[in-house]
Structure formats: C-alpha cells, structure tokens
Amino acid sequence: MNEMVSKWIVTMFAVVLLVGLTAGLARADNKETAINLVKSAAAYIATNGVEKGLDVLNDPTSEFVKGELYVFAYDMNGVMMANSFKQNLVGQNVLDVPDTAGKKYRREMVEVARTKGSGWVDYQSQNPKTKKMEQKTTYIEKAGDLIICCGIFK
C-alpha cells in the first residue's frame, strides 16, 4: 500500500509540475503574441495612416484580434482612440480613471511611452471571457502620437 501511495504522490507531483510549466509557457507565448500584435498594428498605421489604422483597431473582426488578445490605442493625453471591445470609451479621456485597486495605470502607460517608448504596465481589469476582475499586464509602444497596446491576463 505504501508503494501505491508513493507512486500516486509522485504521479500527482508530476502532473502539477507539468500543468504549471505549460501555463508558464502559455503566458510566455501570449506575451510574445501581444508584442507582435502591437508591432504589427504600429506598422499598419505607419503604412496606411492613423485614420484607417484606428478604424481597423476598432473592428472586433480585424487581424489585430487573436482570441482574448486585441490591440487598443490611446493618444498621448489618455484619450481612448481605439478599442474593439469597449467602443463606448472611444473618444473619452480616461487618463485618471483608476482600476479597481485605485491605480491610474493609463498615466503609467503615457509615462512609459514618453520616457521609454515601450514597456509593460500591470493593473486590474475585467476579463471579457470570465467577467471577473483579474490581473492584467499590457505591452505598450509609442507609435507617433499614439500609444498602441495589447494586454494579457495573468
């Protein structure tokens, strides 16, 4: 009986380890996908112009939506310029609107864009699939007068 219990414990440990490693790899893949989507959107805007680029970013069926990942954009003053899943915010200045923990994360996005050009910003946001508040990290990149973003839930 002890041998069976030991084998069961070893098997369960292996399963937990495998699930953890797989989840870590999925997050890494999502981070890479988010970066690639932002860079592709910035290139699209550079090639096709801001107006056409924002139209595409506001389209939930565009090439810049991959499952739960989607590209959105702000101007350098915190005005939402594109968001295919929160179109009610487009045109609104949301610079000082905090997340549920009180963090004014868009101010951080603007600061990162101005000082570094690109980077990651962490905050809380409602997951559109689960409808729950979850930790999110968003890759941002300055593209002209826009901040192009794509976030992943942790």
N, C-alpha and C positions, 0 to 999 in steps of 0.2 A: 504493500500500500504506500509506503514512504517513497518508493521509486516512482510510482504513478503520480504522486503529488509533486515530486521534484520535476518530473517531465512536464507536467501541466504548468508549473510555475515558470519553467524555462521557456515553454511554448508561448505562454501569455506575455512574458517579458519581450520575447522576440516580436510578437505581434504589435505590442505597444511601441517598441522601438521603430519598427517598420512604418507604422502609421505616422509617428512623429517625424521621421525622416522624409516621408512622402509629402506631408503637409508643409514642411520647410522648403522642399524643392518646388512645390506648387506656388508658394509665396514668392520664391525667387523668380520663377517663371513669370508670375504676374507682374512683378516689379520690372522685369525686362520688357514685358509686353507694354506696360504703362509708358515706360521711357520711349519705346519705339513708336507708340501711337502719338505721343506728344511731338516727337521729332518729325514724324510723317505729316502731322497736321500743320506744324510750323512751315515745312517745305511746301505743302499745298497752298498755304496762304501766301507765301513768298512768290509762288508761281502764278497763282490765279487771282490774287488780290484779296484784301480784307473782307469786302462785302460778300463775295462769293464764298470765301472761306468760312465766314460766320454762318451763312446760310446752310452750308454743309454740316457744320458742327451743331446746328440746331435741329438737324434731321435725325430722328432716332433710328432710321434705317441706313444711315450712311456707313461708309467704310471705317469711320472713327468710333464705332460702337462694336465691341467684341464681348458678348456675354454681359457680365456685370461691369466691365470696364468701358468707359466712354470718356471722350475728350470734352472739356468745357473751357471757357475763357472769360477773363476779366480784363478791363482796361487798367491802366496804372493808378487809377483813383479808386478802384474797388467796385466799379460798376460791372455787373454780370452782363457779358456780351453774348455768350452762347452757353446753353445747357439744354440738351435734347430731352432731359427727363424732368427738369424744373423750369419750364418755359415761363412760368408765372414770375420768375425772378429776373428774366432778361430785361435789361434797361434800368434795373434798380441798383442803387448804390447800397451794397451790403458790407462795406468795409468794417463797420462797427457792430455787425450782427454776430453775437457770440455763438459758440456751440453750447451744448447742454451743460458743460463744465465751466462756462463763462469765458472760455478762451476766444479772443478775437483773432482767429487764425488767418483771416484774409489779410490783416495788417502784416502778419508774418510773411505771407506769400508775396505781398508787394515789396517788403523789405528784402527778401531773398532775391527777388527778380532784379531789384535796383542795385543791390550790392554784389551779388554773386552770379547773376544771370540764370542760374538754375539750382535746383536742390529739392529736398523733401521736407514737407510740413506735416506734422501729426495733429490730429484733432478727432472729435467725435462727430459722427453723422449717422443719419438713419439709413440703414441698408435697405435699398428698394425691394430686395427679394424677401428678406426676413421681417421687414418693418420694425426691426429693433435698433436701438442706438448701439453703435459699435465703434471701436477704434478704427480710424482710417488714416492712411498715410498717402499723401498726394505728391506726385512729381510735378514740379512746375518749371517752366522755361520761358524766359523773356523772348518774345518774337516781335521786334519793332515796338509798337506801343501797346502790345497785348501780352498777357500772361496766359500761356497755354498750359492746361492742367489735365492730369489723369490720375485718379486715386484708386487705391485698393484697400479692401477691408482686411484687417489683421486677423 
